[in-house]
Each structure stands twice: as structure tokens, then as C-alpha cells.
Amino acid sequence: MNTDFTLHKNEVVRFLKKDPRQFTREDIVKYVEDNGIEMINFMYPAADGRLKTLNFIINDKEYLYTILASGERVDGSSLFPFIEAGSSDLYVIPRYSTAFKDPFAELPTLTMLCSFFDKDGQPLASAPEMTLRKACEKFRETTGLDFHAMGELEYYVITPEQDEFPACDQRGYHESAPFAKLNDFRTTCMSYIARTGGCIKYGHSEVGNFILDGYNYEQNEIEFLPVPAPEAADQLLLAKWVIRNLAYRQGLNVTFAPKITTGKAGSGLHIHMKLMRGDKNVMLNDNMQLSDDARRMIAGLMTMAPSITAFGNTNPTSYFRLVPHQEAPTNICWGDRNRSVLVRVPLGWNSDKDMCSQANPQTPPSGYDASQKQTVEIRSADCSANVYYLLAALAVAARHGFETANALDIAEDTYVDVNIHAAENADKLAKLNTLPTSCAESAEALEAQRGLYEAHDVFPSNLINRCISQLKAFNDETLSARAANDTQLMKSLIKEHFHCG
């Protein structure tokens, strides 16, 4: 366990010199008293996936103890459509491990994420955070492993068109200034996200660059480090909150929408996963090849891929992105280093060469075991997703792979070589299943596989019912084809879902 918090960007962690998972109520009180905190904010995700906020002015120490110990009531029917107004009261209880000093608040403010509880003091079964926790607990109970995840958060920043140092259309990947105009905005976002406790891996400009109606659209990405899946969801939720707040304060506009226009790169929410036994990553075997456990997880993802889109691609514009030749998947398959497959095994540090000492001859080999970094990545989802439900669905699928007797055969049958569209893969490509092409098809897939989600009481049936009904309500069976030939229809749909997620 880390005991050196000198470089930690979260001020609360740095002050308490303590792993946030170990924070107590007394720790929070001490931070408030010693740092002149005047306000406490509770934040929590509702059914729409966005953060809601409740503010408390600290009247005195007794009141501070009260809100930290017992939380507060909220109107559940205004947050979740499945809760009736006649019995709508819920409790929100702060999770001390999520505490951070609010980087946007005018008054010194400490903010914490909360969990929902019902009238009987039980965790709200359908709440996003609780669904994910149940999925991870059942995965651990079944496999003896822990399910870790992280996200690649892609988004566009929109500014007035500029003539100076124009970027190349669809050539923005890792571009530097001055051809990339929003690098400073991205690095500021990264700094603020880290202050909220986000464990960031890196950030960079992405492929998407284009001009539309007098505005420049510049795509960026912030990628996180793998952590236990519930923490990964918290971090992604806060990251979107940070990016939108900073954009608003700087007079910019941002969107996490899956698609802006045809023919240009869409924005995904790629999720990397790894399996942990204690502190050891078990994605690779002793021969530095993908382990059987990793293949079982992949088999589960292959089996449940059609219904995972019900949680990862939740509005009609999601399916404008899932088209061939746009580095977005359409076939249900997996492969090594392949960005057109559904599940990609990224290039790993599994050779016996010390590349650092080769690049720096004056430095002896480090002996660092970089195999611990190995993950697999699912590339279908986008930011229309409620990230808690999405990660819960992935944990259920991963568990299903371990529960499937012929999982290794499924993994073998759905594996493709580096180029899925190459002539030598034509026969295999013809045998592969494909992802849904609309919300309506995703709803049908979820209905067909709902028993896998409801097993062990992970996803409540009322939550599955609501998801299916919301997807069906779009009536989008033929929408993609119509929008492809109707510019005004495409624009209206993009506008409607511009700030999804």
C-alpha cells in the first residue's frame, strides 16, 4: 500500500497523508477545521448519469458531525423515474474516501460523492453505484479475483474557426501546438481532475479535427489508470463534471456526444479491464501470453456483447459511430493490437528486452515488471452511457465467461488476426455476429439476455425494464439509414443529444 502522498494532487489526501480508502469521519472533521472549510457539498449520480449537488453551510461542529454521520434526505422520484412520488424519500450518505476540495467553489468547499439508501436503511438496489458494487462483489465471489477498469474519455472542444496553423482534417492524433489549439485546456482539465482524486495515465489530442458551420471541432482524450471498477466509475463521472465546468468558465463548448457529423471520427468511451489477485495482475500467464482467465473474461464479453450496447450506447446517435472503417467495432470479435475489433488486446510490455536501457545506454536495466500493465479493451461504448451501469454490465459479462464451460472455445472461435477486413479473414468474418445497429436492436438483445444480468440480484428487474423501454421509445429501427441521406435530420439528432451523458 502506498504510504508516500507527497506528490498526490488531492489536497485532502496530501494533508491527511493517508490512503483515501482509509478516511474516517474524524479525518474529514480535522481537514474541515484545519483548512477553513466553510461548506460541504454532497454529489451523486441520478438516472441520467449526471452529478447532482446538495450544499451545506457548516453552522457548527455538531452540525458537521450530523451531516457526516447521517447524511440527508432527497426526493428520489426527481432523480430516478422508477421511484413513485408517493414514497420517494431517499437518504444520501457521504463516502469519505471520495472527499476533495472543490476546485470551482467560491467559498472553501469540501465535496464528497454519496451512496443512496432506502427508507429501511438499505442500499438502494437500483442506484447506479450500488448496481456496480453488487456486480463486482459477485465477480469476486465467483472467481476469487477483483475486477479493475479504467476509461479513455474522448470529447470534442468547439471554438470559432481559425486560419492560423490549420490542423489537418482527421489527422489530430497526438498533435502538438500550434496545430492543436486546445492542449492547454486539456492539461488544465487533467490537473483539476487529479485534484478530485482522478488517477490519470495521460492526455493527448485525438484523431478528430474538422470545421463545420464556421466552428473548429478538436478532439481530445484523457486516459485513466486501472483501479477497482467502482472507483473508475467515480473518476470518470467527476472528470466529465470538471471538463464541462472548465469549458463553461473559459467560454468554450465541449461535447462527449458519440457522433457529430458523418465521415468524421466519433467519440467513444473505451474501457480497459484487468483481473487482479491481490496485488498481482493475472492477465498474462508464466509464458507472458494472455492467460486462460483473461480469455474466459473475453469469452463472456463476446457472448454478452449484443446486450452490453444497451448500457454503453444509449441514444440513436451512438449507432452513427458504430460503422465500418471508423476505428469503431461492428463485428463481435477480438484480436491483438487491432482497433477494428470489439475487444482489443493492446500491445503489452511482455518482451524480455529492456527498452529503456537501450534508449538510455548510461542507465542500467530497471528490472521493472511491466507485465502488470496488461489490460484488454472493449471499444463499443460511448459517453451516452451511465458509466456505473456500463461497468456493472462488463463485470457481469466477465463473470459469465468464468461460468461458461466452453469459454476457451468461444474465445478461440471469435479471435481474428490483425486485420479483420483482410481477404484471408473473409470466411471468419462471415461467421461473426454483429453488434446492434439501433437502440431498438439493443433493447431486443437486452430482453433476450436479461436473465444473465438479473442473476444473483445484480441488476434489478425494474432497472432492466426501464432500460428496455427507454431504448424502444426512440423508435429508431431505420433512423441511421434515413439520417445518412438527410442532413437536417442528422443535425437535429446531434443537437438533441449533444450534451448526453
N, C-alpha and C positions, 0 to 999 in steps of 0.2 A: 504494500500500500504506500502511496506517495506521502511523504512527510515534509517535503520542501515546497512551500507555497509562495516562495519569493517572487516568482515570475507570473503567478496566476493573475489574470486580468479582472476577475470578480473581486471587487473591493471587500465584500463581506468575508470571502474565503481568505483573502490576504490578511485582513485584520484579525480574524479568529485563529489563523494558522491551523486550519482543521479541514479535513475532507468534508465537503458539504453533506455527504450521506450520513455523517455523524452529528449534524447540527441538532441541538436541543432547544427547547423553549428558552432556557436560561441564556444560551448563546445569543439568541435573537434579541432578548431584552438587553443584554450587555452591549451589543452593537448599537441598538437604538439609543441607549443612554450615553454612550461614549462618543457618538458621532453626530449628535444634534439632529437626529431624525424627527421630523415633525408630522409625518403622515405615513400610514400603512396602506398599500394597495393590495387587494385580492384580485387575481386574474384567473380566468377559467374558460376553456373552450366549450361552446354550445354546439348544437346540432349542425350549424352552418360551418363549423370548423374554425371560426374566428374567435379571438380572445375578447372576453367581456371583462369589465373593470368595476370594482366596488372600492370607494375611497373611505378611509377612516382618519380623522384628525385625532391625534393622541392627546386625550384630555389629561390623563394622569397615569401613573404606573399600574394602578388597579385595572383601569380600562384596557390598557395594553395587554395585561395578563388575560383579561376576559376574552378579547378577540383572538388572541393566540391560542387559548385553551379550548374555546367553544365555537369559534367561527361565527357565522351569521346566517340568517335565513335569506333565501332568494325565491323569486317566482319561477318555478320550474316550467310552467306552461308557456312562458315567454321565451324560454331557452330551448325547450325540446317539444316538438309537435306531438309526440306520443304521450305527453302528460296532460291529463284533464285539468281544466281550470278549477273544478270543484275540489280537488285535492292536490294542489300544485306546489305546496311549500317544500323546499329542499334546504338542506344545510350545505354551506361551502366551508370546508375546513382546510386551513393553510398547510402546505407541505414545506417544512422548514428548509429542506435540502435545496429548494429552488430559489432561495432568497437572493436578491440582488438589489443594489442601489439603482433606482430608476434614472437612466441617463437623460431622459427628456423632461422630467418633472421640474417645475419652477421651485417648489419647496423641496427640501431634503426628504426624500421618499424611499422607503423600503418596500419592494414588491415581492410577492410570493404567488406561485401557482397554487390552485386549490383542487381538492377532490370533492365530489358530490356524495351526499348521504341522504337516505330517505327518512321518513318520519319515525321509523323504528331504530334509527341509528345504524342502519346497514348501508354499505357502499351501494350506490345506485347502479344496478346491473347493466343498464343500457348506456351509461355515460361513456364517452369515448375513452377516457383514461382507464376506467375500470375494465372495459372490454379488453383492452390491450394487456392489462396486468393479468387477467384471467388466462388469456391466450399464452402468455409467457410462462405462467405458473404451470399450466397443463403440459406445455412443451418440456419443461424441466422435469416434471413428474414422470413423463413418458420416456424420456431419452436420457436423463441424467446430465444433460447439457444445458447451457444457457444460450439464449438467442440474442445476439448482438446485431445492431444495424446502424446504418448512417445514410444520410441523403445527399444527393447532388442537387442543389437548389438553383434552377435556371430561371432567369427573368429578363425581360426587356426594360431598358430605360429609354424614354421618349423625350427628345429635345427638338427645337426648331432646326430645320435643315441648315447645314453649314457648308461653305465652299472650300474652306481651308483644309488641307490634308485629308481629302475624302477617303473613307475606308472602302476597300474592295467588297463588292456585293458577295455575301455568303462566304467571306474569307476572313472572318474576325477572330478565328481561333488563336488564343494566346497573343493577340496583337498588343503592341505597346503604344504609348502616346508618342506623337500626337495623332496617329491614325485611329487609335482608340481614345475617345473623348471622356469616358466615364470611369477610368481606372481609379481616380482619386475618390469618387463617390463610393465605389465598391470597397476600397480599403478602409474608408471611414465606417462603412456598414460592418465590415469584419471586426473592427475594433470595438464597436458598440455591442455586437453580438457576443463577443468574448466577455464583455463586462457583465452580460446577463448569465454567463456560465456556459455559453456555447463552446464546444471543443472543435475548433475549425482546423481542417487539414490544409487547405489553401483556397485561393480565389484566382480567377482569370477571366479575360474576355472570351466569349464563346463565338461559335461559327456565325450566328445570325447578325448580319448588318444589311439594312436596306432602307430606302427612302420611300415614304408613302404619304401622299397628300401634303407635302411640304414639311414633313417631320422625319427626323432620323431615328430609326429604331436600332439600338445597340444592345446585343445580348451579352449577359454576364452569367457567371456561375460561381457559387460558393459551395465548397465541398467540406463535409464534416468528417470527424474521426469516429470509428465504430465504438459504441457504448451500449449498455443494456437497452433493449428496444424502447422501454417507456421513457428513458432519458433522451433517446434520439428523437422521439416524437415531441417532447417538451422543447428541445432545442430548435427543431425546425419551425414549430409554431411561433416561438419567440423571434426567430430570425426573420420571418415574414413581417411580423409586427415592427421590428426595427427598421427593415428596409423601407416599408411604406411610410413610417413616421419620418425618417430622414429625408425621403423624397419630398414629402409634403412640406417640410420645413425649408428645403432648398429650392422649392418651386419647380420640382421635376415631377414627372409622372412615371410610374412603373406598373408593369403587369406580369403576373405569373400565368396568364392565360395559355392554354396549350397550343393555340394557333392564332396568328394574327392575320395572315393572308395566304393564299395558295402559292406554292412554289418556293416558299421561304422556310427556314428552319423553325420548327415549333419548340416550345419549352417543355421539357419533361421533368419528372421527379424520379430520377433513377435511385433505386435503393440497393445498397450493398449490405450483404449479410455474412456473418461468420458464426461458427459454432465454438463455444468455449467450454472447456472442462477445467474449472477453477481459473487459473491464470494462463492456461495453455490453449492456443488456437489449434483445433483439431481438423482444419480444412485440408491439410496435407498429411500423407502417410510417411512412413520412415524413408521411402524412396523419393520423397519430395514430389510425389504425384497426388492428384486430387484423391482424397480419401473416400472410402465407401460411405462414411457418414455424410460427407458433402454431396455425394451422388444421390443418396437417399433423399436429402433435402431437395435437390434439384428435381428428382422424380416427382415429389409432392407438388412442386411449383408447376411442373409440366401438366400434371393431372388436373390441377385446380385453376390453371391459367384463365380459362374462359370466364369463370365467375370472379376472379380477382379483379377484373376490369370493372365490376360493379362497384367496387370500393376505390379503385385507383383512377377511374376515368368516368366522371360522374355528370358531364353535360355534353350536349351534342358536338361542341367544337373539339372535344377530346378525340373524336374519331376522324377529324380532319387531319390530325397529326399522325395517326397510325396508318400510314400509307407506304407503299414500297419506295425504296431509294431515297429516303429522308433520314437515315440513321435512326429510324423508329421501327419496331418489330411489327410484323403481320403474321408470321408463322410461329407456331408453338414448338420451339426447338431451342437448343443451347449449343454453345461452342466456345472455343478458346480464342480470346482476343478479337472476337467478331462482333462488330457494332450493328449488325443487321438481325441478329438473333434476339429472342426474347430474354434469355438468361446468358450472360457473358461471363466467362472466367477471365478476369483481367490478367495481363502479363504480371507474373509474380517474380519475387526475388528468390528463385529456387535453384539457381545455378551455384556451382562451387567456386565461382570467381569473385574475388573482392574488387569490385569495380572502382571503389573509392581510392584504394591504394594504387590502382592503375592510372587513374586520373591525377593523383597526387603522389608521385613516387617518393616524396620525402616523408610520407605518412605510412606507418606500418599497418597491416590489416587489423581491422577492428574486432573481428570475431563476433560481430553482432548477428543474431539470428533473425534475419529479415523475413523468414517464412511466416512469422507471426502476423504479418501484414496481409496474408492471403484472404480474399473475400470472393463471393460471387455476386453478380449484379443483375437485378431484374430491371428492364428498361421500358416497360409499358406505361407506368403510371405518370400522372402529371399533377399539378398543384390544384386541380379541382377537387382532389381527394381530401377527405378528413384524414389526416396522417395517422391518427390513433387507430381508426378502423382499418386503414390500409395495412399498417404494420401488424395489427392483430390478424388480419386475413393471411398475411405472409407467414406468421408464426403457426397458424392453423395448417396451412399448406405444408410447411416444413415438417410439422409433426405427422401429418398424414403420410408423408414419404416414409417415415420410420415405421408406421403402422401397416404399410403395404408390403406383402410378402415378396412380390416380384419387382420391387422398386429399382433394383440394379438393372433389370432387363428394360424397364421403362426408360431409364437414363441412357442406356445403350441405344435404344431404338430412336430416341429423339435427338441424339448428338449429330451435328453436322460439322464438316470441315470448315476451314477459314472462310470460304466464300460460298454462302448458301445458294446464290444465284448462278454459280458456275455450272457449266454443262455437265460435269461429272456428278453433280448433286441433283440432277433433274429428277431421277427416279425417286430419291428420298424426299425431295421437295413435294412431289405429287402426293406422297403418303402422309404428309404432315397435316395436322389440324391447324386451323387459323383462329386468330383472335376475333371476338365480336366486332362488328363494323358499325354498331349503333348502341345507344342506351337501351333500346328495345331488346336487342340480342343479348346484351349483358344481363338484363333483367331475367330473360329466359334461362340463361346459364346459371344465374344465382338460384332461381327456383329449382332447377334440376339438381344442384349440388348443395342446397341449403342444409341438408342433414349433416354434412361434414362440418359446417360452421356452428350449428346448434349443438353438436355433440359435446358432452361434458359441461353443458350450460355456459359455453364461452360467449356465443352470440345469442342474445335472447330472441325469441321468435318474433316479438313485436318490432324489434330493430330490423330484422330481415324483411318483414312485411313492408315496413316504411321505405326501406331502400328500394325494394322492387317497385312499389307504387310510384315513388319519385322518378325512377328511371322510365317507367312506362308512360308517365304523364307528358314526356317530351314528344311522343308520337313521331319519332324521328327515323322510322324504318327506311325511308327513301331520301332523307334530308341531305346527306352528303352528296349524292348524285345531283340533286336539284341545285344545291349551293355552288357546286363546281361550275355550273353554267349560268349562274345568276349573281352578278357582282353585288347588287343591292341586298339580296338575301344574305349573302356572306357577310357583308358589312353590318347588317342589323344583328346577326347572331353573335359576331365578335363583340359588338358594343354591349349586348345583353350580358355576356359572360366575361367581360373584360377584367373585372375585379373578383373573379371566382376564387374560392379557397381562403 
